[in-house]
């Protein structure tokens, strides 16, 4: 991600990260691991 893109996203991320439903997931992981993390977060 470029610095310019990060600077544009930073206010949005700051806003949503204060929400109790916000959960950060590393999108560079294998899809199966991402799915497991999402499932665990939403209690599937």
PyMOL commands that place a pseudoatom at each C-alpha (Angstrom):
pseudoatom trace, name=CA, resn=UNK, resi=1, chain=A, elem=C, hetatm=0, pos=[0.000, 0.000, 0.000]
pseudoatom trace, name=CA, resn=UNK, resi=2, chain=A, elem=C, hetatm=0, pos=[1.416, 3.361, -0.934]
pseudoatom trace, name=CA, resn=UNK, resi=3, chain=A, elem=C, hetatm=0, pos=[1.913, 6.105, 1.632]
pseudoatom trace, name=CA, resn=UNK, resi=4, chain=A, elem=C, hetatm=0, pos=[-0.638, 8.242, -0.181]
pseudoatom trace, name=CA, resn=UNK, resi=5, chain=A, elem=C, hetatm=0, pos=[-3.260, 5.478, -0.006]
pseudoatom trace, name=CA, resn=UNK, resi=6, chain=A, elem=C, hetatm=0, pos=[-2.506, 4.872, 3.680]
pseudoatom trace, name=CA, resn=UNK, resi=7, chain=A, elem=C, hetatm=0, pos=[-2.924, 8.573, 4.461]
pseudoatom trace, name=CA, resn=UNK, resi=8, chain=A, elem=C, hetatm=0, pos=[-6.318, 8.514, 2.743]
pseudoatom trace, name=CA, resn=UNK, resi=9, chain=A, elem=C, hetatm=0, pos=[-7.432, 5.421, 4.664]
pseudoatom trace, name=CA, resn=UNK, resi=10, chain=A, elem=C, hetatm=0, pos=[-6.054, 6.378, 8.056]
pseudoatom trace, name=CA, resn=UNK, resi=11, chain=A, elem=C, hetatm=0, pos=[-9.033, 8.531, 9.151]
pseudoatom trace, name=CA, resn=UNK, resi=12, chain=A, elem=C, hetatm=0, pos=[-11.464, 5.797, 8.097]
pseudoatom trace, name=CA, resn=UNK, resi=13, chain=A, elem=C, hetatm=0, pos=[-9.512, 3.109, 9.955]
pseudoatom trace, name=CA, resn=UNK, resi=14, chain=A, elem=C, hetatm=0, pos=[-9.248, 5.320, 13.043]
pseudoatom trace, name=CA, resn=UNK, resi=15, chain=A, elem=C, hetatm=0, pos=[-13.007, 5.868, 13.014]
pseudoatom trace, name=CA, resn=UNK, resi=16, chain=A, elem=C, hetatm=0, pos=[-14.005, 2.223, 12.605]
pseudoatom trace, name=CA, resn=UNK, resi=17, chain=A, elem=C, hetatm=0, pos=[-11.339, 0.829, 14.928]
pseudoatom trace, name=CA, resn=UNK, resi=18, chain=A, elem=C, hetatm=0, pos=[-13.126, 2.574, 17.819]
pseudoatom trace, name=CA, resn=UNK, resi=19, chain=A, elem=C, hetatm=0, pos=[-16.237, 0.488, 17.135]
pseudoatom trace, name=CA, resn=UNK, resi=20, chain=A, elem=C, hetatm=0, pos=[-16.526, -2.587, 19.354]
pseudoatom trace, name=CA, resn=UNK, resi=21, chain=A, elem=C, hetatm=0, pos=[-17.433, -4.673, 16.280]
pseudoatom trace, name=CA, resn=UNK, resi=22, chain=A, elem=C, hetatm=0, pos=[-14.184, -3.811, 14.512]
pseudoatom trace, name=CA, resn=UNK, resi=23, chain=A, elem=C, hetatm=0, pos=[-11.801, -6.724, 14.117]
pseudoatom trace, name=CA, resn=UNK, resi=24, chain=A, elem=C, hetatm=0, pos=[-8.583, -6.520, 12.151]
pseudoatom trace, name=CA, resn=UNK, resi=25, chain=A, elem=C, hetatm=0, pos=[-7.590, -9.567, 10.111]
pseudoatom trace, name=CA, resn=UNK, resi=26, chain=A, elem=C, hetatm=0, pos=[-4.324, -10.083, 8.278]
pseudoatom trace, name=CA, resn=UNK, resi=27, chain=A, elem=C, hetatm=0, pos=[-5.395, -10.386, 4.656]
pseudoatom trace, name=CA, resn=UNK, resi=28, chain=A, elem=C, hetatm=0, pos=[-2.044, -11.798, 3.581]
pseudoatom trace, name=CA, resn=UNK, resi=29, chain=A, elem=C, hetatm=0, pos=[-2.804, -15.165, 5.196]
pseudoatom trace, name=CA, resn=UNK, resi=30, chain=A, elem=C, hetatm=0, pos=[-4.123, -18.207, 3.365]
pseudoatom trace, name=CA, resn=UNK, resi=31, chain=A, elem=C, hetatm=0, pos=[-7.851, -17.983, 2.613]
pseudoatom trace, name=CA, resn=UNK, resi=32, chain=A, elem=C, hetatm=0, pos=[-8.622, -20.892, 4.948]
pseudoatom trace, name=CA, resn=UNK, resi=33, chain=A, elem=C, hetatm=0, pos=[-6.994, -19.080, 7.872]
pseudoatom trace, name=CA, resn=UNK, resi=34, chain=A, elem=C, hetatm=0, pos=[-8.808, -15.833, 7.045]
pseudoatom trace, name=CA, resn=UNK, resi=35, chain=A, elem=C, hetatm=0, pos=[-12.091, -17.751, 6.929]
pseudoatom trace, name=CA, resn=UNK, resi=36, chain=A, elem=C, hetatm=0, pos=[-11.366, -19.337, 10.319]
pseudoatom trace, name=CA, resn=UNK, resi=37, chain=A, elem=C, hetatm=0, pos=[-10.654, -15.940, 11.859]
pseudoatom trace, name=CA, resn=UNK, resi=38, chain=A, elem=C, hetatm=0, pos=[-13.858, -14.463, 10.432]
pseudoatom trace, name=CA, resn=UNK, resi=39, chain=A, elem=C, hetatm=0, pos=[-15.880, -17.474, 11.603]
pseudoatom trace, name=CA, resn=UNK, resi=40, chain=A, elem=C, hetatm=0, pos=[-14.394, -17.167, 15.095]
pseudoatom trace, name=CA, resn=UNK, resi=41, chain=A, elem=C, hetatm=0, pos=[-15.183, -13.454, 15.210]
pseudoatom trace, name=CA, resn=UNK, resi=42, chain=A, elem=C, hetatm=0, pos=[-18.809, -13.878, 14.195]
pseudoatom trace, name=CA, resn=UNK, resi=43, chain=A, elem=C, hetatm=0, pos=[-19.188, -17.027, 16.301]
pseudoatom trace, name=CA, resn=UNK, resi=44, chain=A, elem=C, hetatm=0, pos=[-20.126, -19.396, 13.479]
for i in range(1, 44): cmd.bond("trace and resi %d" % i, "trace and resi %d" % (i + 1))
show_as sticks, trace
zoom trace
